């Protein structure tokens, strides 16, 4: 004899299917919901925090050291001073600050270096001082035309450069060394490179 179904049995069979579909929808929402929300927040710029945890100007466009006219490489984080004009008082202060910040890193000091990119030759006195006091300072040539075209500011700047040569943060000549040190420590803490 064939089993016959009565109308009363039909809702009981549908209940497990409906429950299974509801569970599937909930799982998809839990998995895909945060990704959709994050993408929407990024694209539509809503619920984006206004505060920031860094002190310099974020470069964030993937611009490299060579794109602004500075030739040179280093496989570590770098505190780079750029001087499109002569390396006068502000430039010399930044060179000193870059070295002090590297020393201030303590046990992470080997993960960073300091450098000077100058467009014009340095004075003989300053050249001698750098040779005596800054033996680890790397020096690079600077293409003034390309630098001014990309950066636009002829004043000396201090840059934090990642181990791939990408510009990360930029500071002017009046920056506090503590702010740069805080930013660099934060970057080193988050980074697995360099």
C-alpha positions as CSV (number, residue, x, y, z in Angstrom):
1,X,0.0,0.0,0.0
2,X,1.3,3.4,-0.9
3,X,1.6,6.0,1.8
4,X,-0.5,8.9,1.3
5,X,0.1,12.3,2.7
6,X,-2.5,14.3,4.3
7,X,-2.6,18.1,4.3
8,X,-1.7,18.0,8.0
9,X,1.7,16.4,7.2
10,X,2.8,19.1,4.7
11,X,3.5,22.0,7.1
12,X,5.6,19.7,9.2
13,X,7.9,18.9,6.2
14,X,8.3,22.5,5.3
15,X,9.3,23.6,8.8
16,X,12.8,22.0,8.6
17,X,13.4,23.5,5.1
18,X,12.3,26.9,6.3
19,X,14.5,26.7,9.4
20,X,17.5,25.5,7.2
21,X,17.0,28.5,4.9
22,X,16.8,30.9,7.8
23,X,20.0,29.5,9.2
24,X,21.8,29.8,5.9
25,X,20.7,33.4,5.5
26,X,21.9,34.2,9.0
27,X,25.3,32.6,8.4
28,X,25.7,34.6,5.2
29,X,24.8,37.8,7.0
30,X,27.4,37.1,9.7
31,X,30.1,36.3,7.2
32,X,29.4,38.8,4.4
33,X,27.7,41.6,6.4
34,X,30.9,43.1,7.9
35,X,32.7,43.0,4.5
36,X,29.8,44.8,2.8
37,X,29.6,47.3,5.7
38,X,33.3,48.0,5.6
39,X,33.3,48.4,1.8
40,X,30.3,50.7,2.0
41,X,32.0,52.8,4.7
42,X,35.1,53.1,2.6
43,X,33.4,53.9,-0.7
44,X,30.7,56.2,0.6
45,X,32.8,57.8,3.4
46,X,30.4,57.4,6.3
47,X,31.2,56.5,9.9
48,X,34.8,57.3,9.2
49,X,36.6,58.6,12.4
50,X,37.8,62.2,12.2
51,X,40.6,61.7,14.7
52,X,44.1,60.5,13.7
53,X,47.0,58.9,15.6
54,X,49.9,60.4,13.6
55,X,51.4,63.9,13.7
56,X,52.8,64.4,10.2
57,X,51.2,64.6,6.8
58,X,50.2,61.1,5.6
59,X,51.4,60.4,2.0
60,X,49.2,57.3,1.4
61,X,49.2,57.4,-2.4
62,X,52.1,54.9,-2.9
63,X,54.5,57.6,-4.0
64,X,58.1,56.4,-3.8
65,X,61.3,58.2,-2.9
66,X,62.5,58.1,-6.6
67,X,59.3,59.7,-7.8
68,X,60.1,62.9,-6.0
69,X,63.7,63.0,-7.4
70,X,65.7,61.2,-4.6
71,X,67.8,58.4,-5.8
72,X,68.9,55.8,-3.2
73,X,67.8,52.6,-1.5
74,X,67.7,51.1,1.9
75,X,66.0,47.9,3.1
76,X,65.2,49.5,6.5
77,X,62.8,52.3,7.6
78,X,64.4,55.6,6.9
79,X,64.3,59.1,8.4
80,X,65.1,61.1,5.2
81,X,65.8,64.8,5.2
82,X,65.3,66.5,1.9
83,X,66.9,69.9,1.1
84,X,66.0,71.2,-2.4
85,X,68.0,74.4,-1.6
86,X,71.1,74.8,0.5
87,X,71.2,72.8,3.8
88,X,70.9,75.8,6.2
89,X,69.7,76.0,9.8
90,X,66.3,74.2,9.4
91,X,67.9,71.4,7.3
92,X,70.8,70.9,9.8
93,X,68.2,70.8,12.6
94,X,66.3,68.0,10.8
95,X,69.5,66.0,10.1
96,X,70.3,66.2,13.9
97,X,66.8,65.3,14.8
98,X,66.7,62.3,12.4
99,X,69.9,60.9,14.1
100,X,68.5,61.5,17.6
101,X,65.2,59.8,16.7
102,X,67.0,56.8,15.4
103,X,69.0,56.6,18.6
104,X,65.8,57.1,20.6
105,X,64.3,53.9,19.1
106,X,66.5,51.9,21.5
107,X,66.5,48.2,20.6
108,X,64.7,49.0,17.3
109,X,67.4,51.4,16.2
110,X,68.8,48.8,13.8
111,X,65.5,48.7,11.9
112,X,65.9,52.4,10.9
113,X,68.5,54.6,9.3
114,X,68.9,58.3,8.6
115,X,69.7,60.1,5.4
116,X,70.1,63.4,3.7
117,X,69.1,64.2,0.1
118,X,70.6,67.5,-0.9
119,X,70.4,69.3,-4.2
120,X,73.4,71.6,-3.6
121,X,76.8,70.8,-2.4
122,X,77.2,71.1,1.4
123,X,79.6,73.7,2.9
124,X,83.1,72.3,3.8
125,X,82.5,72.9,7.5
126,X,79.2,71.1,7.5
127,X,80.7,68.3,5.4
128,X,83.5,67.8,8.0
129,X,81.0,67.9,10.8
130,X,78.9,65.2,9.1
131,X,81.9,63.0,8.6
132,X,82.9,63.3,12.3
133,X,79.5,63.3,14.1
134,X,77.2,61.4,11.7
135,X,79.3,58.5,10.3
136,X,76.1,56.4,9.5
137,X,74.3,59.2,7.7
138,X,73.5,58.2,4.1
139,X,73.7,60.9,1.4
140,X,71.7,61.0,-1.8
141,X,71.5,63.4,-4.7
142,X,68.2,65.3,-5.2
143,X,66.7,66.3,-8.5
144,X,65.4,69.8,-7.6
145,X,63.1,70.1,-10.7
146,X,61.3,66.8,-10.1
147,X,61.2,67.4,-6.3
148,X,59.6,70.8,-6.6
149,X,57.2,69.6,-9.3
150,X,55.9,66.7,-7.0
151,X,56.3,68.3,-3.6
152,X,56.0,72.0,-4.4
153,X,57.6,73.2,-1.1
154,X,61.3,74.3,-1.3
155,X,61.7,74.2,2.5
156,X,63.6,71.3,4.1
157,X,61.3,68.3,4.9
158,X,61.7,65.2,7.1
159,X,60.2,62.1,5.7
160,X,59.5,58.6,7.0
161,X,60.2,56.1,4.2
162,X,59.3,52.4,4.5
163,X,61.7,49.6,3.5
164,X,60.2,49.4,0.0
165,X,61.0,53.1,-0.6
166,X,57.5,54.4,-0.2
167,X,56.9,57.7,1.4
168,X,54.8,57.3,4.5
169,X,54.8,60.6,6.5
170,X,56.2,64.1,5.9
171,X,57.1,66.7,8.5
172,X,58.1,70.4,8.1
173,X,61.2,71.9,9.7
174,X,59.5,72.9,12.9
175,X,58.4,69.4,13.9
176,X,58.8,68.1,17.4
177,X,61.2,65.1,17.6
178,X,58.9,63.4,20.1
179,X,56.0,63.4,17.6
180,X,58.2,61.8,14.9
181,X,59.6,59.3,17.4
182,X,56.0,58.3,18.4
183,X,54.9,57.9,14.8
184,X,58.0,55.8,13.9
185,X,57.6,53.6,16.9
186,X,54.0,53.0,16.0
187,X,54.9,52.1,12.4
188,X,57.6,49.7,13.6
189,X,55.3,48.1,16.0
190,X,52.7,47.5,13.2
191,X,55.2,46.5,10.6
192,X,56.8,43.1,9.9
193,X,59.2,44.5,7.3
194,X,62.4,46.3,7.8
